[in-house]
Amino acid sequence: MKRSVTINDIADHAGVSRSTVSLVLRGNPRISDDTRERVRHSIRELGYTYNRNAANLRSQTSQAIGLIINDLRNPFFTELTASIEEAADARGYFVYLVQSRESPERQNRLVQSLVEHGVAGMIICPATGTDRDLFDRLHLQKTPVCIAVRPWPDERFDFSGPDNFRAGQLAVDALVAQGHRRIAFLGGERGNPSRDDRLAGYFSALQKNGLRFDDALTVASRPTRTSGIDDLEQVLALADPPTAALCYNDFVAISVMHGLRRHGLEPGRDMALIGFDGMPEAEMSHPTLSTILLDAESVGSNAAALLMNRIANPEAAPSRWIETPKLILRESIGTAPDRGTAAL
């Protein structure tokens, strides 16, 4: 029977040490390109297959991390995932990607499954309604975790995400500067930490600008590609409808555009709109959509870096990376029609 090729065989063939071969197999970036290519050439020549599971068992480590996001169809999470995967790959890790679909129960099952598969750590974007018990268990199990995107009131874990409170303030200030006084907030589920923070920023900016808060102008819903149409119906039915709206994300904002046209109204002219996320589609909508850029790429790469550091230094103090939002004004910002004010 033909003998299996070993790491020692690779080392002899490539003229390097056994430890160098091991570092190449684990994707260690400290190895020079020339040495890495020689080792890979020997692997191809000798027909060696690396058994990563066996290596992990020997070292009691895993080169896999888990990533739990809410909805991969949302371009924000697609960009976030890509940046996390790229950052993890640079450190020799690969990513198990799963979706909670905003279900805390499904999220709990996914977390348990990832733990059972022996991942080295997890990046979690908490589903709306997540129970604190989930993170209590992860902390008790000493599982390295970075919470991403949605802030979670738990100082025991690393966090990477945007400043949603400031994002809400920026959006309202921009609309007030255009002359708007009746400003709605459309979409997002109650209990969603990102929505809660954006709504708090919205309320803060209304107060700062001397505008009255009207609860009828805030509509909660699970954001989808069409939910903005229903959200819009509620505020258009008011005796004094808004002239502008903050939309929970860019998907909702584009949906609201369709809803306006059903009523013979034109986005940007008859109602100003600002979304959140900064997805590429915002540049191609008609009119082009004003948005608050939350920089998914930076949030993702920093989440990966925080998790890698946590895996390497499990006793280090928790860190937080807060991404500063950026206002991008486009055609949908509009100018307020002359309908008086609702200022105090």
C-alpha positions in Angstrom: 0.0 0.0 0.0 1.3 3.5 -0.9 2.5 5.4 2.1 0.8 8.8 2.8 2.9 11.9 2.2 3.9 13.6 5.5 4.9 17.1 6.4 8.5 15.8 6.8 8.4 14.7 3.1 7.3 18.2 2.1 10.0 19.8 4.2 12.7 17.6 2.7 11.5 18.2 -0.9 11.3 22.0 -0.4 14.5 22.2 1.6 12.8 23.9 4.6 12.1 23.0 8.2 9.0 21.1 9.3 7.8 24.1 11.3 8.0 26.3 8.1 5.8 23.8 6.3 3.3 24.0 9.1 3.2 27.8 9.0 2.6 27.8 5.3 -0.3 25.3 5.7 -1.9 27.5 8.4 -1.6 30.6 6.2 0.8 32.4 8.4 1.7 35.8 6.8 5.3 35.9 8.2 6.5 33.4 5.6 8.1 35.0 2.6 6.4 34.7 -0.8 9.4 32.8 -2.2 9.4 30.2 0.6 5.6 29.9 0.5 5.7 29.1 -3.2 8.5 26.5 -2.8 6.5 24.7 -0.2 3.3 24.9 -2.3 5.2 23.5 -5.3 6.4 20.5 -3.2 2.8 20.0 -2.0 1.6 19.8 -5.6 4.5 17.6 -6.7 4.0 15.1 -3.9 0.2 15.2 -3.9 -0.1 16.1 -0.2 -3.6 16.8 1.3 -3.7 18.9 4.5 -6.1 17.4 7.1 -7.2 20.6 8.9 -9.5 18.8 11.4 -6.6 16.6 12.6 -4.4 19.6 12.9 -7.0 21.4 14.9 -7.4 18.5 17.2 -3.7 18.3 17.8 -3.4 22.0 18.6 -6.8 22.3 20.3 -7.5 25.3 18.1 -9.8 26.1 15.1 -9.2 28.2 12.0 -12.9 28.8 11.6 -15.0 31.7 12.9 -18.7 32.0 12.8 -20.6 35.0 11.4 -24.3 35.5 12.2 -26.0 38.3 10.3 -29.6 39.3 10.0 -30.3 39.4 6.2 -27.8 38.7 3.4 -30.2 40.2 0.9 -29.5 43.6 2.4 -26.4 45.1 0.6 -25.1 46.5 3.8 -24.7 43.0 5.2 -23.3 41.7 2.0 -20.6 44.3 2.1 -20.0 43.7 5.8 -19.6 39.9 5.1 -17.2 40.5 2.3 -14.9 42.7 4.5 -15.0 40.2 7.4 -14.1 37.3 5.1 -11.2 39.2 3.6 -9.8 40.3 7.0 -10.2 36.7 8.4 -8.5 35.2 5.4 -5.5 37.5 5.8 -5.1 36.0 9.3 -5.5 32.4 8.1 -9.2 32.0 9.2 -12.2 31.1 7.1 -15.8 32.1 7.9 -19.0 30.1 8.5 -21.8 32.4 7.4 -25.3 32.0 8.7 -28.4 34.2 8.8 -30.7 34.7 11.8 -33.5 36.1 9.7 -34.3 38.3 12.7 -35.4 35.3 14.7 -33.9 35.0 18.2 -34.9 31.4 18.4 -33.1 30.6 15.1 -30.1 32.7 16.3 -29.9 30.6 19.5 -29.8 27.4 17.4 -27.1 28.8 15.1 -24.9 29.8 18.0 -25.2 26.4 19.6 -24.4 24.7 16.3 -21.3 26.9 15.8 -20.1 26.2 19.3 -20.6 22.4 18.6 -18.5 22.8 15.4 -15.7 24.2 17.5 -15.3 27.6 15.9 -12.6 29.8 17.4 -15.0 32.7 17.9 -18.0 34.5 16.6 -19.1 37.8 15.1 -22.8 38.3 15.9 -25.2 41.0 14.6 -28.0 40.5 17.2 -31.5 39.7 16.0 -34.3 42.0 17.2 -35.5 40.7 20.5 -32.3 38.8 21.4 -32.4 37.5 24.9 -29.6 38.4 27.3 -29.3 34.8 28.3 -27.6 34.0 24.9 -24.7 36.3 25.7 -24.6 35.2 29.3 -24.0 31.6 28.1 -21.3 32.6 25.6 -19.5 34.6 28.3 -19.7 31.6 30.7 -18.4 29.3 28.0 -15.5 31.8 27.4 -16.4 31.9 23.6 -14.6 34.8 21.9 -17.3 37.1 20.6 -17.5 40.5 18.8 -20.9 42.1 18.6 -21.3 44.0 15.3 -23.5 46.7 13.8 -26.2 46.7 16.4 -25.2 48.0 19.8 -25.8 45.7 22.7 -25.8 46.9 26.4 -23.1 44.5 27.6 -19.6 45.7 28.4 -18.2 42.2 28.5 -17.9 41.9 24.7 -16.0 43.7 22.0 -18.2 45.8 19.6 -17.8 47.3 16.1 -20.6 49.4 14.7 -21.8 52.8 13.5 -22.9 55.7 15.7 -26.6 55.4 15.0 -27.5 58.2 17.4 -25.4 60.7 15.6 -26.7 59.4 12.2 -30.2 60.2 13.3 -29.2 63.7 14.3 -27.3 64.3 11.0 -30.4 63.3 9.0 -32.8 65.6 10.9 -30.4 68.5 10.8 -30.1 68.2 7.0 -33.8 68.2 6.5 -34.4 71.2 8.9 -31.7 73.1 7.0 -33.9 72.5 3.8 -36.9 74.1 5.6 -38.7 70.9 6.7 -40.7 71.0 9.9 -42.9 67.9 9.7 -40.4 65.0 9.6 -41.4 61.4 9.8 -39.4 58.3 10.8 -40.4 55.3 8.8 -39.6 51.6 9.3 -37.6 49.4 11.6 -38.9 47.1 14.3 -39.4 48.3 17.9 -36.7 46.8 20.0 -34.1 46.9 17.2 -31.1 48.6 18.9 -30.1 50.3 15.6 -33.6 51.8 15.2 -33.8 52.8 18.8 -30.5 54.7 18.6 -31.5 56.4 15.3 -34.9 57.3 16.7 -33.2 58.8 19.8 -31.0 60.9 17.5 -34.1 61.9 15.6 -35.9 63.0 18.7 -32.7 64.8 20.0 -32.4 66.8 16.8 -36.1 67.8 16.8 -35.7 69.2 20.3 -32.5 71.0 19.4 -34.2 72.6 16.4 -37.3 73.6 18.5 -39.7 71.2 16.7 -42.6 69.3 18.2 -42.3 65.5 18.4 -45.4 63.8 17.0 -45.7 60.1 17.7 -48.0 59.7 14.8 -45.0 60.5 12.5 -43.0 57.4 13.7 -44.0 54.1 12.1 -42.5 50.8 13.1 -42.3 47.8 10.8 -40.0 45.0 9.7 -38.0 46.5 6.9 -38.4 44.8 3.5 -38.2 45.9 -0.1 -41.9 46.9 0.0 -42.6 47.8 3.7 -42.0 51.5 3.0 -45.2 51.6 0.9 -47.3 50.6 3.9 -45.4 52.9 6.3 -46.0 55.8 4.0 -49.7 55.2 3.8 -50.0 55.7 7.6 -48.4 59.2 7.6 -50.1 60.4 4.3 -53.4 59.7 6.0 -52.7 62.2 8.7 -54.5 65.6 8.7 -51.1 67.2 8.6 -48.8 64.8 6.7 -45.0 65.2 6.8 -43.0 66.9 4.1 -39.9 64.8 4.8 -39.0 61.3 6.1 -36.1 59.5 7.6 -36.3 55.9 6.5 -34.8 53.1 8.6 -32.6 52.0 5.7 -32.1 52.7 2.0 -34.3 49.7 1.0 -37.2 51.3 2.9 -36.5 54.7 1.4 -36.6 53.3 -2.2 -39.9 51.6 -1.3 -41.3 54.9 0.0 -40.4 56.4 -3.4 -42.6 53.9 -5.1 -45.4 54.6 -2.6 -45.2 58.3 -3.3 -45.6 57.8 -7.0 -48.7 55.7 -6.4 -50.2 58.8 -5.0 -49.0 61.0 -7.9 -46.3 62.5 -5.7 -42.7 62.9 -6.6 -39.9 62.0 -4.2 -37.7 65.0 -3.5 -40.3 67.5 -4.7 -43.3 66.6 -2.7 -41.5 64.7 0.1 -37.8 64.7 1.0 -36.2 61.4 1.9 -33.1 60.3 3.6 -32.1 56.6 4.1 -29.4 54.9 6.2 -26.6 52.5 5.2 -25.2 54.1 2.0 -25.9 51.1 -0.3 -24.8 51.4 -4.0 -28.4 51.3 -5.2 -29.0 54.8 -3.6 -26.9 56.3 -6.3 -29.0 54.8 -9.1 -32.5 55.5 -7.8 -34.6 58.2 -9.3 -34.2 60.7 -7.9 -30.9 59.7 -6.4 -31.3 59.0 -2.7 -29.7 61.0 0.1 -28.3 58.6 2.7 -26.3 58.3 5.9 -23.2 56.2 5.0 -22.5 53.8 7.8 -19.5 52.2 6.1 -20.1 48.5 6.3 -16.6 47.7 5.0 -14.9 49.5 7.9 -17.4 48.1 10.5 -16.7 44.5 9.2 -12.9 44.8 9.0 -12.7 46.2 12.5 -15.1 43.5 13.8 -12.8 40.9 12.4 -9.7 42.5 13.9 -11.4 42.8 17.3 -12.3 39.1 17.2 -8.9 38.0 16.1 -7.3 40.0 18.9 -9.8 38.4 21.4 -8.9 34.9 20.2 -5.2 35.7 20.7 -5.7 37.6 24.0 -8.8 36.2 25.7 -8.2 38.1 28.9 -7.7 41.6 27.3 -10.1 44.3 28.2 -13.1 44.6 25.8 -12.8 47.2 23.0 -15.3 49.2 21.1 -15.0 50.6 17.5 -17.6 53.3 16.7 -17.7 54.3 13.1 -18.5 58.0 12.4 -21.5 58.3 10.0 -21.3 60.5 6.9 -24.2 62.4 5.4 -24.4 62.1 1.6 -26.9 64.6 0.1 -28.5 63.9 -3.3 -31.6 64.8 -5.2 -34.1 63.3 -2.8 -33.3 65.9 -0.1 -35.6 68.4 -1.9 -36.8 71.7 -0.5 -39.7 72.0 1.8 -43.0 73.3 0.4 -44.3 76.4 2.1 -46.9 74.9 4.5 -46.0 76.8 7.6 -44.2 75.2 10.6 -44.9 73.0 13.5 -42.2 74.7 15.7 -42.9 75.3 19.3 
